[in-house]
Every structure is written in structure tokens, then in C-alpha cells.
């Protein structure tokens, strides 16, 4: 099942680097880890576009 990890970041709060989140969650290198602000429409759209792109890449590669 293809998936992405979206880390919700808020202004004024401590942020984590995407790679640190990847290590903490033990997520494979092929899984996109994205930083976003779920309150911002454009930020959420970027996450959805990345997920759809991942699914299409996997589908086209036959994986």
C-alpha cells in the first residue's frame, strides 16, 4: 500500500527535519516524508500531489 508521511508543522512550534522523522519512524527511503501545515490549503495539496505521484510511479513501474 503506497503512502507518504506528512508531518504537520505549526508556526512557533518545534519542528523536526524530515530525515529525523524518517529515522524515528523507521520509514524506508522510498517513502516520501513531507513537512506541511494542515491549515494551509496549498501545503495539503502538495502532500496529496506527492501521494498521487507516488502511486502513479509505482503503477507505471509495475511494483
PyMOL Python script that loads the backbone (N, CA, C, O; Angstrom):
from pymol import cmd

cmd.read_pdbstr("""\
ATOM      1  N   UNK A   1       0.846  -1.170   0.000  1.00  0.00           N
ATOM      2  CA  UNK A   1       0.000   0.000   0.000  1.00  0.00           C
ATOM      3  C   UNK A   1       0.896   1.239   0.000  1.00  0.00           C
ATOM      4  O   UNK A   1       1.612   1.476   0.973  1.00  0.00           O
ATOM      5  N   UNK A   2       0.869   2.024  -1.061  1.00  0.00           N
ATOM      6  CA  UNK A   2       1.683   3.242  -1.104  1.00  0.00           C
ATOM      7  C   UNK A   2       1.190   4.264  -0.074  1.00  0.00           C
ATOM      8  O   UNK A   2      -0.009   4.409   0.160  1.00  0.00           O
ATOM      9  N   UNK A   3       2.138   4.957   0.522  1.00  0.00           N
ATOM     10  CA  UNK A   3       1.783   6.015   1.464  1.00  0.00           C
ATOM     11  C   UNK A   3       2.903   7.031   1.560  1.00  0.00           C
ATOM     12  O   UNK A   3       4.045   6.760   1.190  1.00  0.00           O
ATOM     13  N   UNK A   4       2.556   8.197   2.060  1.00  0.00           N
ATOM     14  CA  UNK A   4       3.532   9.228   2.395  1.00  0.00           C
ATOM     15  C   UNK A   4       3.355   9.544   3.871  1.00  0.00           C
ATOM     16  O   UNK A   4       2.303   9.277   4.451  1.00  0.00           O
ATOM     17  N   UNK A   5       4.377  10.108   4.464  1.00  0.00           N
ATOM     18  CA  UNK A   5       4.295  10.587   5.844  1.00  0.00           C
ATOM     19  C   UNK A   5       4.278  12.109   5.776  1.00  0.00           C
ATOM     20  O   UNK A   5       5.209  12.725   5.258  1.00  0.00           O
ATOM     21  N   UNK A   6       3.222  12.704   6.299  1.00  0.00           N
ATOM     22  CA  UNK A   6       3.102  14.164   6.322  1.00  0.00           C
ATOM     23  C   UNK A   6       3.211  14.626   7.775  1.00  0.00           C
ATOM     24  O   UNK A   6       2.402  14.248   8.622  1.00  0.00           O
ATOM     25  N   UNK A   7       4.208  15.437   8.043  1.00  0.00           N
ATOM     26  CA  UNK A   7       4.448  15.949   9.389  1.00  0.00           C
ATOM     27  C   UNK A   7       3.835  17.337   9.465  1.00  0.00           C
ATOM     28  O   UNK A   7       4.258  18.252   8.759  1.00  0.00           O
ATOM     29  N   UNK A   8       2.838  17.486  10.322  1.00  0.00           N
ATOM     30  CA  UNK A   8       2.140  18.761  10.461  1.00  0.00           C
ATOM     31  C   UNK A   8       2.988  19.715  11.300  1.00  0.00           C
ATOM     32  O   UNK A   8       3.308  19.432  12.455  1.00  0.00           O
ATOM     33  N   UNK A   9       3.344  20.847  10.700  1.00  0.00           N
ATOM     34  CA  UNK A   9       4.180  21.852  11.371  1.00  0.00           C
ATOM     35  C   UNK A   9       3.364  23.120  11.606  1.00  0.00           C
ATOM     36  O   UNK A   9       2.650  23.576  10.713  1.00  0.00           O
ATOM     37  N   UNK A  10       3.467  23.680  12.788  1.00  0.00           N
ATOM     38  CA  UNK A  10       2.775  24.914  13.133  1.00  0.00           C
ATOM     39  C   UNK A  10       3.800  25.985  13.435  1.00  0.00           C
ATOM     40  O   UNK A  10       4.877  25.702  13.959  1.00  0.00           O
ATOM     41  N   UNK A  11       3.455  27.226  13.098  1.00  0.00           N
ATOM     42  CA  UNK A  11       4.331  28.352  13.411  1.00  0.00           C
ATOM     43  C   UNK A  11       4.568  28.429  14.915  1.00  0.00           C
ATOM     44  O   UNK A  11       3.649  28.262  15.716  1.00  0.00           O
ATOM     45  N   UNK A  12       5.812  28.683  15.274  1.00  0.00           N
ATOM     46  CA  UNK A  12       6.140  28.862  16.679  1.00  0.00           C
ATOM     47  C   UNK A  12       6.349  27.566  17.443  1.00  0.00           C
ATOM     48  O   UNK A  12       6.685  27.602  18.627  1.00  0.00           O
ATOM     49  N   UNK A  13       6.160  26.433  16.803  1.00  0.00           N
ATOM     50  CA  UNK A  13       6.352  25.145  17.465  1.00  0.00           C
ATOM     51  C   UNK A  13       7.661  24.523  17.003  1.00  0.00           C
ATOM     52  O   UNK A  13       8.162  24.838  15.923  1.00  0.00           O
ATOM     53  N   UNK A  14       8.201  23.654  17.812  1.00  0.00           N
ATOM     54  CA  UNK A  14       9.435  22.967  17.458  1.00  0.00           C
ATOM     55  C   UNK A  14       9.206  22.125  16.211  1.00  0.00           C
ATOM     56  O   UNK A  14       8.215  21.400  16.120  1.00  0.00           O
ATOM     57  N   UNK A  15      10.105  22.217  15.268  1.00  0.00           N
ATOM     58  CA  UNK A  15       9.988  21.432  14.046  1.00  0.00           C
ATOM     59  C   UNK A  15      11.087  20.379  14.001  1.00  0.00           C
ATOM     60  O   UNK A  15      12.126  20.508  14.648  1.00  0.00           O
ATOM     61  N   UNK A  16      10.837  19.364  13.244  1.00  0.00           N
ATOM     62  CA  UNK A  16      11.799  18.278  13.065  1.00  0.00           C
ATOM     63  C   UNK A  16      12.143  18.176  11.592  1.00  0.00           C
ATOM     64  O   UNK A  16      11.298  18.410  10.728  1.00  0.00           O
ATOM     65  N   UNK A  17      13.369  17.830  11.316  1.00  0.00           N
ATOM     66  CA  UNK A  17      13.767  17.612   9.932  1.00  0.00           C
ATOM     67  C   UNK A  17      13.103  16.336   9.422  1.00  0.00           C
ATOM     68  O   UNK A  17      12.901  15.385  10.177  1.00  0.00           O
ATOM     69  N   UNK A  18      12.766  16.328   8.129  1.00  0.00           N
ATOM     70  CA  UNK A  18      12.104  15.164   7.527  1.00  0.00           C
ATOM     71  C   UNK A  18      12.945  13.906   7.736  1.00  0.00           C
ATOM     72  O   UNK A  18      12.401  12.839   8.019  1.00  0.00           O
ATOM     73  N   UNK A  19      14.244  14.021   7.601  1.00  0.00           N
ATOM     74  CA  UNK A  19      15.107  12.839   7.760  1.00  0.00           C
ATOM     75  C   UNK A  19      15.086  12.324   9.197  1.00  0.00           C
ATOM     76  O   UNK A  19      15.148  11.114   9.419  1.00  0.00           O
ATOM     77  N   UNK A  20      14.999  13.220  10.170  1.00  0.00           N
ATOM     78  CA  UNK A  20      14.903  12.789  11.571  1.00  0.00           C
ATOM     79  C   UNK A  20      13.595  12.027  11.819  1.00  0.00           C
ATOM     80  O   UNK A  20      13.570  11.043  12.558  1.00  0.00           O
ATOM     81  N   UNK A  21      12.522  12.494  11.197  1.00  0.00           N
ATOM     82  CA  UNK A  21      11.227  11.804  11.323  1.00  0.00           C
ATOM     83  C   UNK A  21      11.317  10.427  10.681  1.00  0.00           C
ATOM     84  O   UNK A  21      10.821   9.445  11.235  1.00  0.00           O
ATOM     85  N   UNK A  22      11.954  10.354   9.508  1.00  0.00           N
ATOM     86  CA  UNK A  22      12.130   9.073   8.818  1.00  0.00           C
ATOM     87  C   UNK A  22      12.840   8.064   9.718  1.00  0.00           C
ATOM     88  O   UNK A  22      12.415   6.914   9.833  1.00  0.00           O
ATOM     89  N   UNK A  23      13.909   8.500  10.346  1.00  0.00           N
ATOM     90  CA  UNK A  23      14.678   7.614  11.225  1.00  0.00           C
ATOM     91  C   UNK A  23      13.846   7.215  12.438  1.00  0.00           C
ATOM     92  O   UNK A  23      13.820   6.043  12.813  1.00  0.00           O
ATOM     93  N   UNK A  24      13.169   8.178  13.053  1.00  0.00           N
ATOM     94  CA  UNK A  24      12.380   7.899  14.252  1.00  0.00           C
ATOM     95  C   UNK A  24      11.254   6.903  13.966  1.00  0.00           C
ATOM     96  O   UNK A  24      10.937   6.059  14.804  1.00  0.00           O
ATOM     97  N   UNK A  25      10.656   7.009  12.780  1.00  0.00           N
ATOM     98  CA  UNK A  25       9.557   6.109  12.420  1.00  0.00           C
ATOM     99  C   UNK A  25      10.029   4.845  11.714  1.00  0.00           C
ATOM    100  O   UNK A  25       9.239   3.939  11.447  1.00  0.00           O
ATOM    101  N   UNK A  26      11.335   4.793  11.411  1.00  0.00           N
ATOM    102  CA  UNK A  26      11.919   3.658  10.690  1.00  0.00           C
ATOM    103  C   UNK A  26      11.200   3.448   9.357  1.00  0.00           C
ATOM    104  O   UNK A  26      10.793   2.336   9.019  1.00  0.00           O
ATOM    105  N   UNK A  27      11.055   4.542   8.610  1.00  0.00           N
ATOM    106  CA  UNK A  27      10.375   4.524   7.319  1.00  0.00           C
ATOM    107  C   UNK A  27      11.420   4.323   6.221  1.00  0.00           C
ATOM    108  O   UNK A  27      12.489   4.932   6.250  1.00  0.00           O
ATOM    109  N   UNK A  28      11.101   3.467   5.259  1.00  0.00           N
ATOM    110  CA  UNK A  28      12.012   3.169   4.152  1.00  0.00           C
ATOM    111  C   UNK A  28      12.321   4.423   3.342  1.00  0.00           C
ATOM    112  O   UNK A  28      11.529   5.365   3.308  1.00  0.00           O
ATOM    113  N   UNK A  29      13.478   4.424   2.693  1.00  0.00           N
ATOM    114  CA  UNK A  29      13.903   5.578   1.903  1.00  0.00           C
ATOM    115  C   UNK A  29      12.937   5.907   0.765  1.00  0.00           C
ATOM    116  O   UNK A  29      12.847   7.066   0.359  1.00  0.00           O
ATOM    117  N   UNK A  30      12.221   4.923   0.246  1.00  0.00           N
ATOM    118  CA  UNK A  30      11.305   5.153  -0.864  1.00  0.00           C
ATOM    119  C   UNK A  30      10.004   5.824  -0.478  1.00  0.00           C
ATOM    120  O   UNK A  30       9.217   6.197  -1.349  1.00  0.00           O
ATOM    121  N   UNK A  31       9.763   5.984   0.819  1.00  0.00           N
ATOM    122  CA  UNK A  31       8.527   6.616   1.293  1.00  0.00           C
ATOM    123  C   UNK A  31       8.792   8.107   1.497  1.00  0.00           C
ATOM    124  O   UNK A  31       9.643   8.477   2.306  1.00  0.00           O
ATOM    125  N   UNK A  32       8.075   8.962   0.773  1.00  0.00           N
ATOM    126  CA  UNK A  32       8.278  10.394   0.963  1.00  0.00           C
ATOM    127  C   UNK A  32       7.863  10.842   2.372  1.00  0.00           C
ATOM    128  O   UNK A  32       6.801  10.469   2.871  1.00  0.00           O
ATOM    129  N   UNK A  33       8.721  11.645   2.995  1.00  0.00           N
ATOM    130  CA  UNK A  33       8.395  12.267   4.281  1.00  0.00           C
ATOM    131  C   UNK A  33       8.353  13.770   4.019  1.00  0.00           C
ATOM    132  O   UNK A  33       9.358  14.383   3.659  1.00  0.00           O
ATOM    133  N   UNK A  34       7.174  14.345   4.206  1.00  0.00           N
ATOM    134  CA  UNK A  34       6.945  15.738   3.847  1.00  0.00           C
ATOM    135  C   UNK A  34       6.570  16.560   5.067  1.00  0.00           C
ATOM    136  O   UNK A  34       5.875  16.080   5.963  1.00  0.00           O
ATOM    137  N   UNK A  35       7.030  17.792   5.094  1.00  0.00           N
ATOM    138  CA  UNK A  35       6.630  18.731   6.133  1.00  0.00           C
ATOM    139  C   UNK A  35       5.513  19.589   5.562  1.00  0.00           C
ATOM    140  O   UNK A  35       5.614  20.072   4.434  1.00  0.00           O
ATOM    141  N   UNK A  36       4.463  19.778   6.324  1.00  0.00           N
ATOM    142  CA  UNK A  36       3.334  20.569   5.819  1.00  0.00           C
ATOM    143  C   UNK A  36       2.664  21.301   6.970  1.00  0.00           C
ATOM    144  O   UNK A  36       2.957  21.072   8.143  1.00  0.00           O
ATOM    145  N   UNK A  37       1.758  22.186   6.593  1.00  0.00           N
ATOM    146  CA  UNK A  37       0.893  22.863   7.562  1.00  0.00           C
ATOM    147  C   UNK A  37      -0.533  22.535   7.146  1.00  0.00           C
ATOM    148  O   UNK A  37      -1.024  23.072   6.153  1.00  0.00           O
ATOM    149  N   UNK A  38      -1.193  21.673   7.881  1.00  0.00           N
ATOM    150  CA  UNK A  38      -2.523  21.181   7.515  1.00  0.00           C
ATOM    151  C   UNK A  38      -3.570  22.290   7.479  1.00  0.00           C
ATOM    152  O   UNK A  38      -4.676  22.085   6.978  1.00  0.00           O
ATOM    153  N   UNK A  39      -3.229  23.451   8.002  1.00  0.00           N
ATOM    154  CA  UNK A  39      -4.162  24.582   7.960  1.00  0.00           C
ATOM    155  C   UNK A  39      -4.098  25.324   6.631  1.00  0.00           C
ATOM    156  O   UNK A  39      -4.978  26.125   6.314  1.00  0.00           O
ATOM    157  N   UNK A  40      -3.046  25.051   5.855  1.00  0.00           N
ATOM    158  CA  UNK A  40      -2.805  25.759   4.596  1.00  0.00           C
ATOM    159  C   UNK A  40      -3.180  24.867   3.412  1.00  0.00           C
ATOM    160  O   UNK A  40      -2.613  23.791   3.219  1.00  0.00           O
ATOM    161  N   UNK A  41      -4.132  25.331   2.638  1.00  0.00           N
ATOM    162  CA  UNK A  41      -4.639  24.557   1.505  1.00  0.00           C
ATOM    163  C   UNK A  41      -3.519  24.123   0.550  1.00  0.00           C
ATOM    164  O   UNK A  41      -3.471  22.960   0.151  1.00  0.00           O
ATOM    165  N   UNK A  42      -2.632  25.030   0.186  1.00  0.00           N
ATOM    166  CA  UNK A  42      -1.544  24.713  -0.743  1.00  0.00           C
ATOM    167  C   UNK A  42      -0.619  23.642  -0.181  1.00  0.00           C
ATOM    168  O   UNK A  42      -0.160  22.767  -0.914  1.00  0.00           O
ATOM    169  N   UNK A  43      -0.349  23.708   1.094  1.00  0.00           N
ATOM    170  CA  UNK A  43       0.518  22.730   1.738  1.00  0.00           C
ATOM    171  C   UNK A  43      -0.113  21.339   1.683  1.00  0.00           C
ATOM    172  O   UNK A  43       0.574  20.357   1.404  1.00  0.00           O
ATOM    173  N   UNK A  44      -1.391  21.254   1.944  1.00  0.00           N
ATOM    174  CA  UNK A  44      -2.099  19.978   1.893  1.00  0.00           C
ATOM    175  C   UNK A  44      -2.149  19.463   0.463  1.00  0.00           C
ATOM    176  O   UNK A  44      -1.990  18.265   0.230  1.00  0.00           O
ATOM    177  N   UNK A  45      -2.369  20.357  -0.497  1.00  0.00           N
ATOM    178  CA  UNK A  45      -2.390  19.952  -1.902  1.00  0.00           C
ATOM    179  C   UNK A  45      -1.057  19.353  -2.313  1.00  0.00           C
ATOM    180  O   UNK A  45      -1.029  18.376  -3.061  1.00  0.00           O
ATOM    181  N   UNK A  46       0.050  19.918  -1.840  1.00  0.00           N
ATOM    182  CA  UNK A  46       1.367  19.386  -2.165  1.00  0.00           C
ATOM    183  C   UNK A  46       1.523  17.953  -1.656  1.00  0.00           C
ATOM    184  O   UNK A  46       2.109  17.110  -2.336  1.00  0.00           O
ATOM    185  N   UNK A  47       1.005  17.681  -0.474  1.00  0.00           N
ATOM    186  CA  UNK A  47       1.069  16.327   0.081  1.00  0.00           C
ATOM    187  C   UNK A  47       0.241  15.366  -0.770  1.00  0.00           C
ATOM    188  O   UNK A  47       0.690  14.262  -1.078  1.00  0.00           O
ATOM    189  N   UNK A  48      -0.951  15.781  -1.145  1.00  0.00           N
ATOM    190  CA  UNK A  48      -1.823  14.923  -1.957  1.00  0.00           C
ATOM    191  C   UNK A  48      -1.199  14.686  -3.334  1.00  0.00           C
ATOM    192  O   UNK A  48      -1.229  13.565  -3.842  1.00  0.00           O
ATOM    193  N   UNK A  49      -0.643  15.719  -3.930  1.00  0.00           N
ATOM    194  CA  UNK A  49       0.015  15.568  -5.234  1.00  0.00           C
ATOM    195  C   UNK A  49       1.175  14.590  -5.126  1.00  0.00           C
ATOM    196  O   UNK A  49       1.360  13.758  -6.014  1.00  0.00           O
ATOM    197  N   UNK A  50       1.948  14.670  -4.074  1.00  0.00           N
ATOM    198  CA  UNK A  50       3.068  13.743  -3.886  1.00  0.00           C
ATOM    199  C   UNK A  50       2.574  12.304  -3.750  1.00  0.00           C
ATOM    200  O   UNK A  50       3.175  11.388  -4.310  1.00  0.00           O
ATOM    201  N   UNK A  51       1.494  12.102  -3.017  1.00  0.00           N
ATOM    202  CA  UNK A  51       0.932  10.763  -2.857  1.00  0.00           C
ATOM    203  C   UNK A  51       0.450  10.214  -4.197  1.00  0.00           C
ATOM    204  O   UNK A  51       0.753   9.073  -4.544  1.00  0.00           O
ATOM    205  N   UNK A  52      -0.289  11.010  -4.941  1.00  0.00           N
ATOM    206  CA  UNK A  52      -0.784  10.565  -6.248  1.00  0.00           C
ATOM    207  C   UNK A  52       0.383  10.284  -7.187  1.00  0.00           C
ATOM    208  O   UNK A  52       0.355   9.302  -7.929  1.00  0.00           O
ATOM    209  N   UNK A  53       1.401  11.127  -7.165  1.00  0.00           N
ATOM    210  CA  UNK A  53       2.591  10.909  -7.996  1.00  0.00           C
ATOM    211  C   UNK A  53       3.282   9.598  -7.632  1.00  0.00           C
ATOM    212  O   UNK A  53       3.719   8.857  -8.513  1.00  0.00           O
ATOM    213  N   UNK A  54       3.378   9.319  -6.356  1.00  0.00           N
ATOM    214  CA  UNK A  54       3.989   8.068  -5.906  1.00  0.00           C
ATOM    215  C   UNK A  54       3.202   6.870  -6.421  1.00  0.00           C
ATOM    216  O   UNK A  54       3.787   5.916  -6.935  1.00  0.00           O
ATOM    217  N   UNK A  55       1.889   6.914  -6.287  1.00  0.00           N
ATOM    218  CA  UNK A  55       1.046   5.817  -6.757  1.00  0.00           C
ATOM    219  C   UNK A  55       1.226   5.614  -8.261  1.00  0.00           C
ATOM    220  O   UNK A  55       1.351   4.480  -8.724  1.00  0.00           O
ATOM    221  N   UNK A  56       1.239   6.699  -9.019  1.00  0.00           N
ATOM    222  CA  UNK A  56       1.417   6.595 -10.462  1.00  0.00           C
ATOM    223  C   UNK A  56       2.779   6.036 -10.816  1.00  0.00           C
ATOM    224  O   UNK A  56       2.877   5.191 -11.706  1.00  0.00           O
ATOM    225  N   UNK A  57       3.841   6.484 -10.142  1.00  0.00           N
ATOM    226  CA  UNK A  57       5.182   5.949 -10.414  1.00  0.00           C
ATOM    227  C   UNK A  57       5.227   4.450 -10.133  1.00  0.00           C
ATOM    228  O   UNK A  57       5.778   3.684 -10.924  1.00  0.00           O
ATOM    229  N   UNK A  58       4.660   4.039  -9.030  1.00  0.00           N
ATOM    230  CA  UNK A  58       4.660   2.613  -8.686  1.00  0.00           C
ATOM    231  C   UNK A  58       3.839   1.804  -9.685  1.00  0.00           C
ATOM    232  O   UNK A  58       4.229   0.701 -10.069  1.00  0.00           O
ATOM    233  N   UNK A  59       2.716   2.347 -10.099  1.00  0.00           N
ATOM    234  CA  UNK A  59       1.854   1.671 -11.068  1.00  0.00           C
ATOM    235  C   UNK A  59       2.565   1.513 -12.407  1.00  0.00           C
ATOM    236  O   UNK A  59       2.520   0.446 -13.020  1.00  0.00           O
ATOM    237  N   UNK A  60       3.217   2.577 -12.857  1.00  0.00           N
ATOM    238  CA  UNK A  60       3.915   2.537 -14.143  1.00  0.00           C
ATOM    239  C   UNK A  60       5.133   1.625 -14.109  1.00  0.00           C
ATOM    240  O   UNK A  60       5.508   1.044 -15.128  1.00  0.00           O
ATOM    241  N   UNK A  61       5.745   1.499 -12.945  1.00  0.00           N
ATOM    242  CA  UNK A  61       6.926   0.631 -12.830  1.00  0.00           C
ATOM    243  C   UNK A  61       6.539  -0.838 -12.614  1.00  0.00           C
ATOM    244  O   UNK A  61       7.388  -1.728 -12.665  1.00  0.00           O
ATOM    245  N   UNK A  62       5.241  -1.075 -12.373  1.00  0.00           N
ATOM    246  CA  UNK A  62       4.782  -2.454 -12.159  1.00  0.00           C
ATOM    247  C   UNK A  62       5.053  -2.981 -10.773  1.00  0.00           C
ATOM    248  O   UNK A  62       4.965  -4.186 -10.539  1.00  0.00           O
ATOM    249  N   UNK A  63       5.382  -2.097  -9.847  1.00  0.00           N
ATOM    250  CA  UNK A  63       5.686  -2.520  -8.472  1.00  0.00           C
ATOM    251  C   UNK A  63       4.440  -2.670  -7.657  1.00  0.00           C
ATOM    252  O   UNK A  63       4.512  -3.019  -6.479  1.00  0.00           O
TER     253      UNK A  63
END
""", "prot")
cmd.dss("prot")
cmd.show_as("cartoon", "prot")
cmd.util.cbc("prot")
cmd.orient("prot")
